[in-house]
Structures are given as structure tokens and as C-alpha cells.
């Protein structure tokens, strides 16, 4: 947008860190730094006398002034005190109080006891982000914003977030689910001006999708944030994304990794100095936790990092180091829980790991190399599953929100698209009903005699190869076009159309023989290799005989599936516009 029109921003409103992004002069989304140069702003506010500290500036206050520090408040907004679990109430900072059923905090502001609800604190924090954006824009007006929210938020939480944004002075364009923002950041939901869909999972550069995966593929978004893990499975069909499964786990996240680092360095401190940190020494634990978090963030960019704390306990300084390998060992159970949650989500979607084409990482904790490494072991090598994290995972959601905001304000004011988006409710049931359309439940395709190609050998069943034209979970109406070679010097080609059932083939691969001279070698179990294929139904939907000249080299098949389930198929020879054969299936 031009300066005269104004600018839009995207906000990732995390429970531990927030960030905001805008569209730069090159049309790409950039994360905005605040006046301190920080792109990840701690979701934290502290009061000390007449001073108010926001974001990362409030973190040191946890050491000397913890009762006047408010953090972890975003997830409390829009909820009643009775709905909170005990672990959400217990904290080292200002305690969560029950004030007329509303989660609140009591802090001392300029010598006066002051009660602030979680909603009040959120309004202040959104205002901090908004001011940082205005300072960065240098006078360019901000005409709208899109905020991300977790998928597990209730209707009341979404309404409260929207109300807080409005009270903070933002013109809220839309609340968008965090995994949807991650997809948008990579441009996966937006066709190019020519109408083509993105051909690379990493944006404009990188290894391209396989030709058969550009239109139809299965995507898993793994959001490994500060206090929780969210896994969402999507069926991507020609730029439309349908949610198949969702798993939310509050037991793992960046804080859990901080915990293992804190315990590791505490033991190392005691081992080096013979001084132990007492359970009641809140200041020492706060110091160690702050430095451990910095160490963790450093390990996301380098192979090793230092942890140094001045006067940690009993006046004794501490200095230690850790490398990625050691951290991966310490956090192995956390990563394994995350992998198990990804497995659970994939199983809930009735898919197998070999059906997943792409995994997108989001959330600051997923910047650590350990998660991507453990996830890579989950997917078979033959499936060519791509783990995508070319955009910093702690920036991807904010950047996606900015892209989404830009697309909204560029829509013509009288367009049907803008009217539809602005009419959407923040209530889950109403929103879901508005965007849900009929979809295929089973793949529909062409059954071919098995070709002599090694790359499809594992997909052949009883000498037949099922080539899907319209995959399961494809929103309707849908159209797909595919071109097939024909046998040389033939006058007609038979095309068998059928539905199929996605299945998984498991092959046992025997390990290499043991070296008889090496007595320490232990026998290894056969390796399981999982491959996806589609089992065609015994009874075809239709058989289409396509007559053509002996010089015909290929047949183009177009399949259209209507919302009511009716299927129409047309076949053409080479590049001819004339229909050589057609068939209608269904009413």
C-alpha cells in the first residue's frame, strides 16, 4: 500500500512472546523491531514505583520485584477463574487472583495497590505492540491489523481478544488461526497473479514439489510455542485447505525446555562450587531461569552457548556451557512427546505418516534443531516428506498475519470476497458452518495396467495402478485434468474410472549380514518400509472407450465433480478441442 492509503500490520499474540509484522516496500512481510531492536517481545509487564516496564525490559524485574511482574496472561483472557487449572494459577510472578470470578492480578503502582484483570493487562500489552508499530512506520497511518489466535481458544476468548484489540485502538480486520497464518506466510494459500499455485514449499526458492503434489498434498503445521504444542493436519487441495485433525498439548513447550536447562545448570553449579541453590531462594532461581532462556535462544543459532550468572547463590558466580547435542539429550523426552502428538494428529486424520507431504514448523521453541531432527525420523524416506522452516519459526505467524491483512485491504470494497470475510463470526460453530463445503470422501481416478516404472512399483496392486484425479477431502465442485500417453499405432484407448481406498504397504527389509569376526555386533531386526498406495474398487464407476487416430500420442482427461456428487468426464486426443468421448456418472 502507499503511504497515502496507510499500512496494515499482523500480530502474533503469544502467551510468552508477541511479535508484529508489516509489508515492506518490496511487498514482502517483515517482522518489526521495537525501539530496543527486539523482534520477539516478551508478553510481560512490570511495575516498579512510578516506572512501568514492558516486554523484555520487564524480565529483569522477575529477580528483585517478582510480585509486581505480570506475565502469562493472554491465555487467561475471556475465561473465568474457576475454569483455570492449578498449573495456570501457580507462578513466580504476580499471583492470579479471583476477583468476582475474573482472573486478575494485584500489583503496586506508584505506591498504591492496584488490581488489573487479565483483560486490562492485555489491552496495555496490545497498546505496546501498536505503539512499536507506529514508531516503526514513522508517521504512516495504520489502517488495520490481523491478530493470530490458537485454535483451542473458545468463542468467549476470541471475543475478548477482539474487544481488547479494539480498546487498545486497533482497527481489527480479522482474527486468524495461528496455523492458517503459518500457511499464509509461505504463500501456500495464495495463487500467483497468473493463477498458478506455489511450486516450492520454501517460498520462491528451494526444491520444487513433485508434479503430482502441486495441487493436492497433505500438510502438518507444528506450532511449538512457549507453553504448549499445537499440531494441525490439513488437506491442501488446489489452494484450499481443509482441517482434518488438531491436537493441543499443554504439557510441552519452550518453558519445559527451560526447566530442563535450569535443572542442568543448577546441578552443574553445585558440582563446581559445592553450593546448592535452596528451594526458597527465589531470586537465584529467577536469575538462572532468565539466563537459561537466553542460552536456549542462542542454541537455536549456534552449536554451543554459555550460561553466566553473577552472584547466583551465596555470592558465588556461575559460568557454564552447553552444546546442542547435550540439550537434545536433556530434552529428548520433550521432543518425543511432541513427536507422539504429531503421530496422534496424523492418526486422528485417518492418514499415515507416509501420506504426509509437508511439515511446517512454527513457534519459537521449534527453532531448536532437535525438533526437526526428531520429526525427520517419523516419516519414511520414500515419502519425501519436506520439513519446512525456511522462515524463522518465531516470525512465521506474525508474517502470515501481515500478508493476510494486506490481502484483505487490497480487496475492492464492493467485492463479494470482502463482504464474505467481514461477515464471518468469531464463534467457532458459525464460522465453521460458513466456510464448510461438500468434499469428496474417497479418491476418484483412473486404473491403468501397471507401467514398467520402478518409481510406481510399490503402488501397483494385482497388476493395476490407480492414478488419482480427485483426491479425498477435495472441496466441491472440483476440476482436475491429467494427460496420459497412448499405445503406439492404436485406434482406441480404454479408460477405467474407479474409486479407491488409500492404503499402506509395509515391506520388510532384512539388515546387512553381520561381520562374523566382530563379536560385539548384535543381530538387528528387519526394517519396516511403509509406502502409500490406493487400492482400486473391484467394480469401476465407468469404462470410457476413446477412439483416436493411430498418430495420437496422448489423451487428456478432464474430470469435474459437482457439489451433489455428479461426475462428468471428457477425453480429448492430443491438444484437440474436440471431445473424443465422454461419460456422466451419478444423477
Protein Blocks (a to p, Z undefined) as FASTA:
>chain_A
ZZknopcddddddfkbccdddddfkopacddddfkopabdcdddddehjaccehjllmmm
mmmmmmmccehklmmgopafklpcfklmgcfbdcdddeehiacddddeehiacdddfklm
mmmmmmmmmmmmmmmnnopacfbdcddddfkbcfklmmmmmmmmmmnopacfbdcdfklm
mmmmnopmpccfkopacfbfnljaccdddfklmmpccdddddddfkbccddddddeehia
cdfbdcddfkbcjklmmmmmmmmmmmmmmmmnopacdfklmmlmmmmmmmmmmmmmmmmm
mmbdcdddehkbghiacdddddfklmmmmmmmmmmmmmmmmmmmmmmnopafklpmbdcd
ehjklmpmklmmmmmmmpcfklopacdfkbcfklmmmmmmmmmmmmmmmpcfkbmklmmm
mmpcfbfklmmmmmpccddfbdcddddddddbfklmmmpgghiacddfbdghiacddddd
ddddddehiabdcdddddddddddddddddddddfklmkbccddddddddddddddfbdf
bdcdddddfkbmbdcddddddfkopacddddehjbfbdfbdcdedZZ
